[in-house]
């Protein structure tokens, strides 16, 4: 993704909110699965397209999975492949989007079905269980991360450090690549 030039005013504002020095990118570029060792936080008001952006990342991963073995070498270390995307949704969304399959990313304009590449959780312990069960996943999208207990930040950080030895790692408001 092409970074956006951050003005000093923007940098100072983000720093005053407690954010570290950040690179801000255009959201309309395709997701680059060759970039590792990063966390991406997608923020915005309700209805701004955060979840739809996550669906776009999943769709990009499906296209990237069809690429040659040369691409696979750039995105894989051991069994972990950054193109392998797994979506975590809140159990709250299972009730909010009753007309949408639970194995999908539901957003205002529709939904994308992921099949076994998704699960609904109610807390950080559910995320830990998903990590243990899906050891080849390289990109984790945790939607509506604010609905989970604060321990989820530590679970994500621990997983990112653990995976760093296997494959450097992304967080979406969150999502992250391990």
N, C-alpha and C positions, 0 to 999 in steps of 0.2 A: 504494500500500500504506500502511496505517496504521502509523506508527512505534510502537515499544514504548518506554515510558518507561525510560531507562537510569538506574539508581541510581549514586551516586558510587562505590560499591564495584565495580560492574560496569565503569564507565569506567576506574577505576584498574587493575583486573585486566587489561583489554584493553590498556591503555597499557603495562603491565609486560611484555606479550607482544610489544610492538613495533607494535601496530596504531595507526593514527591515530584521531582522534575519529570514531566510527562512529554511524550511525543503524541500529538493529536493527528489523526489520519482521516482522509476522506472516507466516508462509509460506503461509497458506491463502487469501489474497486473490488475485484474478486479477492477472496481470502488467500493468503500465501501460506501454504502448508509446509514450506521449506524453512520458514523462520521458527526457530525454537528459542527456549529460554526467555519467555515473555509471559506476561499476564495482560489481558485486555479487559478493561472495565467499560461496559456500555451503560451510559447514564442518560436519562432524559425523563420528561414528565410522562404520565400515563397517556397512552395512545400515540406516542411519538414514533413508534416503529422499532423499538428495541427487540421485541420477540420476532418480528418479521426479519430483522437483520440476522438473528440467530438461524432462522429458517434458510436464509440465503447462504450462510456458512455451511449448513448441512447440504444444500443443493450443490454448492461448489465442491464439497468433499466427494459427492457421488460422481461428479465429472472427473475430478482428480484421480479417483480410484481406477478409472478406465484408461489412464495414461500408461506409458511404457514402463518397463522395469527400471529405466534410468531415473524416472521421476520417483519411483518407489525407493530407490537408493538414497535420494535426497530427503525423503520424509520418514525413513524407517531406521530404527536401531533395535536390533534383536527382534522381539515380537511386537514392539510398540510402533504404531504408524500414526503420524499426526493427521493423516487423512481419515482415520477411523474416528468418527465423531459420535459421541454419546450425549444424549439430552436428558437432563434432570429437571423434572417439573414438580411443582408443589401439589400435594394432595388437594389443596384448596382449589386448584384449577380443574381437578377432576369433577368437582361440583359446579364450578363456574361455567365450564364448557361441556355440559352434559350431552349436547348434540354432536360433539366431536370425539372421534376415537381417542381413548386414553393413550394410545401409542402414537401420538402425533404432536407436532408443534402447532398449537392453535393461536392465531392472531386475528386481528380485526378483519383482514381481507380474506381469510380462509384458513387453511391448515396444510401441513405437509406430513404425510405418514412416514414414520421411521421404523415401524415394526419392532424388532427386538433391541433397537438402538436407543431405547428410552425407558425410563421408569419414573414413577411418582414416589416422592418421599415426604415425610412429615417433619424430619429433623436431621441433624448432622450425622446421627448414627446410621440413618438410611443411606446417606452419601458414602459413608465408610463401607457399608455393605456393598454398594454398587461398585466402588473402587476394587474391592477384593474379588468380585465376581467377573469383572471385565478388564482383565490384565493387559489386553492388546490395544485398548483405547488410547489414543494420543491426544485428542481434543475433547474436553469436557465442557458442556454448556450447562450452567446452573441458572435456570430462569427464576426470576423473582427471588433472588437470594435474600432479600430483606425480610422475607416471611419466615426464615429459619432462625434457629437459635444462634447466638453469637459464636458458639463453639465452631460453627461451620468455617469461619475464617481460619481457625487453627488447623482444621482437618484439611482444608485446601492447601494451606502453606506446607503442612507436613508431607502431603502427597507430592507437591511440586518439588520439594527437596529430595524426597525419595526417588522420584522419577528422573531427577536431574542426573543421577548417576547412570540411568538407562538411556534417557533421551531428554535433553533439555526441554523445557516446557512452555499456555494462554489462560483470564477470569472474566466472565460476562456478568454483569449486574444481576448476574455475573456469568463469565465463561473463561475457561483456561485450558491451555494445551499442556499436556504433561510430557 
